[in-house]
């Protein structure tokens, strides 16, 4: 079996996870890395024993013989690097969100399909065993027709120093700046939308509100960052099935470090997935006796989690696409754009794609 020659674009914090995971995959060879900051690229190459480093993505693509890559750059660079990589015949694993607009991600999806290569988006929570088991239960009709959905993604790093003081961490500060594509909607909203739509189906219409609250610093600016990105959002969705749902997220949720919860209610039962209870557990309330007496069973999913990095490599070797693909990434971007439009206009937005 020939080795898969691999490159990593972007050498920040998340890129370390990509590099470490790929080094642990059988017969994958890290051949090159790239970052616009020379010091970052050099240090990353030394840290992960990568033989070549670059500051220009196109130069890397022109000079290196590659099979696949991870794109872990700023959001604005996802599209140009993806398009260039597909043109060179590479398989592409891209960080979330896929792009900066649905118009852009539509172009990326078209290029991905035309290339004939594998393409995936790193929606990391998509691989939860409990999520896949819940999907199977819904598909098998265990909870019946879906009527109502409630989903939340709660963090607390603006309300507490559990993860450290946000005033001292650039990784927090850029997430609070519109200029740097920060905000709950873009940063973590895409995750809870993936979580929700995998079980509840596609969204037909939605309304949304986003809010940025005062942080208690002069002119709402700190260390050169304008802290104007949304801290919280709330949306109401109607799904293609006719079900209604409420989806919300916040960074002010004291008592929760990084909590994703999804509750799906059908006409024959309900299920709950809560990351704080474990990625391999879900609760179900089904059958006349359980529903009458408000009883819940906890199911322990024994199927092991297969991380997206492993599934990406598996898809390259098998030639069989695995989710989440660029199609999934584009669909989520359509929802994000609709949320922004609704928040700005105050209107219900219909999903056209």
KOLDOTOR-750622 format. One record per residue (C-alpha): x, y, z. Coordinates in steps of 0.5 Angstrom, whole numbers, plus 500, padded with zeros to 3 digits. Each point is the difference from the previous one (the first is absolute). Last residue first. Layout:
<pts>
<pt <X, Y, Z>>,
...
</pts>
This chain:
<pts>
<pt <437, 551, 497>>,
<pt <495, 505, 501>>,
<pt <500, 500, 508>>,
<pt <494, 505, 501>>,
<pt <502, 506, 505>>,
<pt <495, 502, 505>>,
<pt <501, 508, 501>>,
<pt <504, 504, 505>>,
<pt <504, 503, 495>>,
<pt <507, 500, 503>>,
<pt <499, 493, 504>>,
<pt <496, 497, 494>>,
<pt <506, 501, 495>>,
<pt <505, 498, 505>>,
<pt <496, 494, 502>>,
<pt <499, 498, 492>>,
<pt <507, 501, 499>>,
<pt <501, 495, 505>>,
<pt <495, 495, 498>>,
<pt <503, 501, 493>>,
<pt <507, 498, 503>>,
<pt <497, 494, 503>>,
<pt <498, 497, 493>>,
<pt <507, 502, 497>>,
<pt <504, 496, 506>>,
<pt <495, 494, 499>>,
<pt <502, 500, 492>>,
<pt <507, 501, 502>>,
<pt <499, 493, 503>>,
<pt <499, 498, 507>>,
<pt <499, 495, 499>>,
<pt <504, 494, 496>>,
<pt <501, 499, 493>>,
<pt <502, 494, 497>>,
<pt <507, 499, 496>>,
<pt <502, 495, 505>>,
<pt <507, 503, 502>>,
<pt <498, 507, 499>>,
<pt <494, 499, 505>>,
<pt <504, 496, 505>>,
<pt <505, 506, 500>>,
<pt <494, 505, 501>>,
<pt <497, 495, 505>>,
<pt <506, 500, 504>>,
<pt <500, 507, 501>>,
<pt <493, 501, 501>>,
<pt <501, 496, 507>>,
<pt <497, 493, 500>>,
<pt <496, 499, 507>>,
<pt <499, 493, 502>>,
<pt <493, 496, 499>>,
<pt <498, 499, 507>>,
<pt <495, 505, 501>>,
<pt <497, 500, 507>>,
<pt <493, 501, 500>>,
<pt <497, 504, 506>>,
<pt <492, 498, 501>>,
<pt <495, 505, 502>>,
<pt <494, 500, 504>>,
<pt <494, 505, 500>>,
<pt <495, 495, 502>>,
<pt <495, 501, 494>>,
<pt <506, 500, 496>>,
<pt <504, 494, 503>>,
<pt <494, 496, 500>>,
<pt <497, 502, 493>>,
<pt <507, 499, 496>>,
<pt <506, 504, 499>>,
<pt <504, 505, 505>>,
<pt <507, 500, 498>>,
<pt <507, 502, 503>>,
<pt <506, 500, 496>>,
<pt <507, 498, 502>>,
<pt <507, 500, 496>>,
<pt <502, 507, 499>>,
<pt <499, 501, 508>>,
<pt <495, 503, 505>>,
<pt <503, 507, 499>>,
<pt <499, 498, 492>>,
<pt <493, 500, 501>>,
<pt <495, 496, 495>>,
<pt <493, 499, 502>>,
<pt <495, 496, 497>>,
<pt <492, 500, 499>>,
<pt <494, 496, 499>>,
<pt <494, 498, 496>>,
<pt <498, 507, 497>>,
<pt <507, 502, 500>>,
<pt <504, 504, 504>>,
<pt <508, 502, 499>>,
<pt <504, 502, 505>>,
<pt <507, 503, 498>>,
<pt <506, 502, 505>>,
<pt <507, 502, 499>>,
<pt <504, 503, 506>>,
<pt <507, 503, 500>>,
<pt <501, 502, 507>>,
<pt <493, 501, 503>>,
<pt <499, 503, 507>>,
<pt <500, 507, 498>>,
<pt <497, 501, 493>>,
<pt <502, 506, 497>>,
<pt <503, 498, 494>>,
<pt <494, 498, 497>>,
<pt <496, 496, 495>>,
<pt <493, 499, 498>>,
<pt <495, 495, 495>>,
<pt <493, 500, 501>>,
<pt <496, 495, 496>>,
<pt <494, 499, 496>>,
<pt <498, 494, 496>>,
<pt <497, 500, 493>>,
<pt <504, 495, 497>>,
<pt <504, 505, 496>>,
<pt <502, 503, 507>>,
<pt <497, 507, 503>>,
<pt <506, 503, 504>>,
<pt <500, 505, 505>>,
<pt <507, 503, 502>>,
<pt <503, 503, 506>>,
<pt <507, 503, 500>>,
<pt <505, 502, 505>>,
<pt <507, 503, 500>>,
<pt <500, 504, 494>>,
<pt <506, 503, 497>>,
<pt <501, 507, 502>>,
<pt <506, 500, 504>>,
<pt <505, 504, 496>>,
<pt <507, 497, 501>>,
<pt <506, 504, 501>>,
<pt <502, 498, 507>>,
<pt <493, 501, 502>>,
<pt <494, 504, 497>>,
<pt <493, 501, 503>>,
<pt <501, 507, 500>>,
<pt <504, 499, 507>>,
<pt <499, 493, 503>>,
<pt <494, 497, 503>>,
<pt <498, 495, 495>>,
<pt <493, 503, 498>>,
<pt <496, 495, 496>>,
<pt <500, 498, 493>>,
<pt <493, 497, 498>>,
<pt <497, 496, 494>>,
<pt <493, 499, 499>>,
<pt <497, 494, 495>>,
<pt <494, 498, 496>>,
<pt <500, 494, 496>>,
<pt <497, 497, 494>>,
<pt <500, 493, 496>>,
<pt <506, 496, 504>>,
<pt <502, 494, 499>>,
<pt <500, 493, 504>>,
<pt <498, 499, 507>>,
<pt <506, 496, 502>>,
<pt <506, 502, 496>>,
<pt <497, 507, 500>>,
<pt <501, 501, 507>>,
<pt <507, 498, 501>>,
<pt <502, 503, 493>>,
<pt <496, 507, 503>>,
<pt <504, 499, 507>>,
<pt <506, 500, 496>>,
<pt <499, 506, 496>>,
<pt <498, 504, 505>>,
<pt <507, 499, 504>>,
<pt <504, 505, 496>>,
<pt <496, 503, 495>>,
<pt <494, 501, 504>>,
<pt <504, 501, 507>>,
<pt <504, 506, 497>>,
<pt <507, 501, 497>>,
<pt <501, 501, 492>>,
<pt <506, 504, 502>>,
<pt <498, 507, 498>>,
<pt <493, 498, 504>>,
<pt <504, 499, 506>>,
<pt <499, 496, 507>>,
<pt <503, 493, 497>>,
<pt <506, 504, 499>>,
<pt <501, 502, 507>>,
<pt <499, 493, 502>>,
<pt <506, 497, 497>>,
<pt <503, 506, 501>>,
<pt <500, 498, 507>>,
<pt <502, 505, 506>>,
<pt <493, 504, 500>>,
<pt <496, 493, 500>>,
<pt <503, 498, 507>>,
<pt <501, 492, 500>>,
<pt <495, 495, 498>>,
<pt <496, 500, 507>>,
<pt <502, 507, 500>>,
<pt <492, 502, 500>>,
<pt <495, 503, 497>>,
<pt <503, 502, 493>>,
<pt <503, 493, 500>>,
<pt <493, 496, 502>>,
<pt <498, 496, 494>>,
<pt <493, 497, 498>>,
<pt <498, 497, 493>>,
<pt <492, 499, 500>>,
<pt <495, 496, 497>>,
<pt <493, 499, 500>>,
<pt <495, 497, 495>>,
<pt <493, 499, 500>>,
<pt <495, 495, 496>>,
<pt <504, 495, 497>>,
<pt <496, 494, 497>>,
<pt <501, 493, 504>>,
<pt <505, 500, 506>>,
<pt <502, 493, 498>>,
<pt <499, 501, 492>>,
<pt <506, 496, 498>>,
<pt <503, 506, 497>>,
<pt <499, 504, 507>>,
<pt <504, 494, 503>>,
<pt <505, 500, 495>>,
<pt <501, 508, 501>>,
<pt <501, 499, 507>>,
<pt <505, 494, 499>>,
<pt <504, 505, 496>>,
<pt <500, 506, 505>>,
<pt <502, 495, 506>>,
<pt <506, 498, 496>>,
<pt <502, 507, 500>>,
<pt <504, 501, 493>>,
<pt <496, 506, 498>>,
<pt <503, 504, 506>>,
<pt <506, 501, 496>>,
<pt <497, 504, 494>>,
<pt <506, 500, 496>>,
<pt <498, 500, 493>>,
<pt <501, 495, 495>>,
<pt <502, 499, 493>>,
<pt <503, 494, 496>>,
<pt <502, 501, 493>>,
<pt <496, 500, 493>>,
<pt <502, 507, 499>>,
<pt <494, 502, 497>>,
<pt <496, 498, 507>>,
<pt <505, 504, 504>>,
<pt <500, 506, 495>>,
<pt <492, 501, 500>>,
<pt <501, 499, 508>>,
<pt <505, 506, 500>>,
<pt <495, 504, 496>>,
<pt <494, 499, 504>>,
<pt <505, 502, 506>>,
<pt <501, 506, 497>>,
<pt <493, 502, 499>>,
<pt <498, 497, 507>>,
<pt <504, 505, 503>>,
<pt <507, 500, 504>>,
<pt <502, 493, 499>>,
<pt <500, 493, 502>>,
<pt <499, 502, 507>>,
<pt <503, 496, 502>>,
<pt <507, 497, 499>>,
<pt <501, 497, 493>>,
<pt <503, 493, 498>>,
<pt <501, 500, 493>>,
<pt <502, 494, 495>>,
<pt <506, 503, 495>>,
<pt <499, 500, 493>>,
<pt <504, 506, 498>>,
<pt <494, 504, 498>>,
<pt <497, 497, 507>>,
<pt <505, 504, 504>>,
<pt <500, 506, 496>>,
<pt <492, 501, 502>>,
<pt <501, 497, 507>>,
<pt <506, 506, 501>>,
<pt <495, 505, 497>>,
<pt <494, 498, 504>>,
<pt <503, 499, 507>>,
<pt <504, 506, 500>>,
<pt <494, 505, 503>>,
<pt <499, 495, 505>>,
<pt <507, 501, 503>>,
<pt <504, 494, 499>>,
<pt <500, 492, 502>>,
<pt <499, 497, 493>>,
<pt <502, 493, 500>>,
<pt <503, 497, 494>>,
<pt <500, 494, 496>>,
<pt <505, 496, 494>>,
<pt <506, 504, 500>>,
<pt <506, 501, 495>>,
<pt <503, 507, 503>>,
<pt <502, 506, 496>>,
<pt <494, 503, 497>>,
<pt <495, 499, 506>>,
<pt <505, 503, 504>>,
<pt <501, 506, 496>>,
<pt <493, 501, 500>>,
<pt <499, 500, 507>>,
<pt <506, 505, 501>>,
<pt <503, 500, 507>>,
<pt <504, 493, 499>>,
<pt <502, 494, 504>>,
<pt <504, 494, 498>>,
<pt <502, 494, 504>>,
<pt <494, 499, 505>>,
<pt <503, 498, 507>>,
<pt <494, 502, 504>>,
<pt <503, 505, 504>>,
<pt <505, 502, 495>>,
<pt <495, 501, 495>>,
<pt <496, 504, 504>>,
<pt <505, 504, 503>>,
<pt <502, 502, 492>>,
<pt <493, 502, 498>>,
<pt <499, 504, 507>>,
<pt <506, 504, 499>>,
<pt <499, 501, 492>>,
<pt <493, 503, 502>>,
<pt <495, 499, 493>>,
<pt <500, 492, 502>>,
<pt <502, 494, 496>>,
<pt <501, 493, 502>>,
<pt <504, 494, 496>>,
<pt <501, 493, 499>>,
<pt <496, 497, 506>>,
<pt <500, 492, 498>>,
<pt <494, 496, 501>>,
<pt <501, 492, 500>>,
<pt <496, 499, 506>>,
<pt <497, 506, 503>>,
<pt <503, 502, 507>>,
<pt <504, 506, 496>>,
<pt <493, 502, 497>>,
<pt <497, 501, 507>>,
<pt <506, 504, 503>>,
<pt <500, 504, 493>>,
<pt <493, 502, 501>>,
<pt <500, 501, 507>>,
<pt <506, 505, 499>>,
<pt <496, 504, 495>>,
<pt <495, 502, 505>>,
<pt <505, 504, 504>>,
<pt <503, 504, 494>>,
<pt <504, 497, 494>>,
<pt <495, 501, 494>>,
<pt <501, 496, 494>>,
<pt <501, 493, 502>>,
<pt <503, 495, 494>>,
<pt <500, 493, 499>>,
<pt <503, 494, 496>>,
<pt <496, 494, 501>>,
<pt <505, 494, 500>>,
<pt <499, 495, 495>>,
<pt <497, 493, 502>>,
</pts>
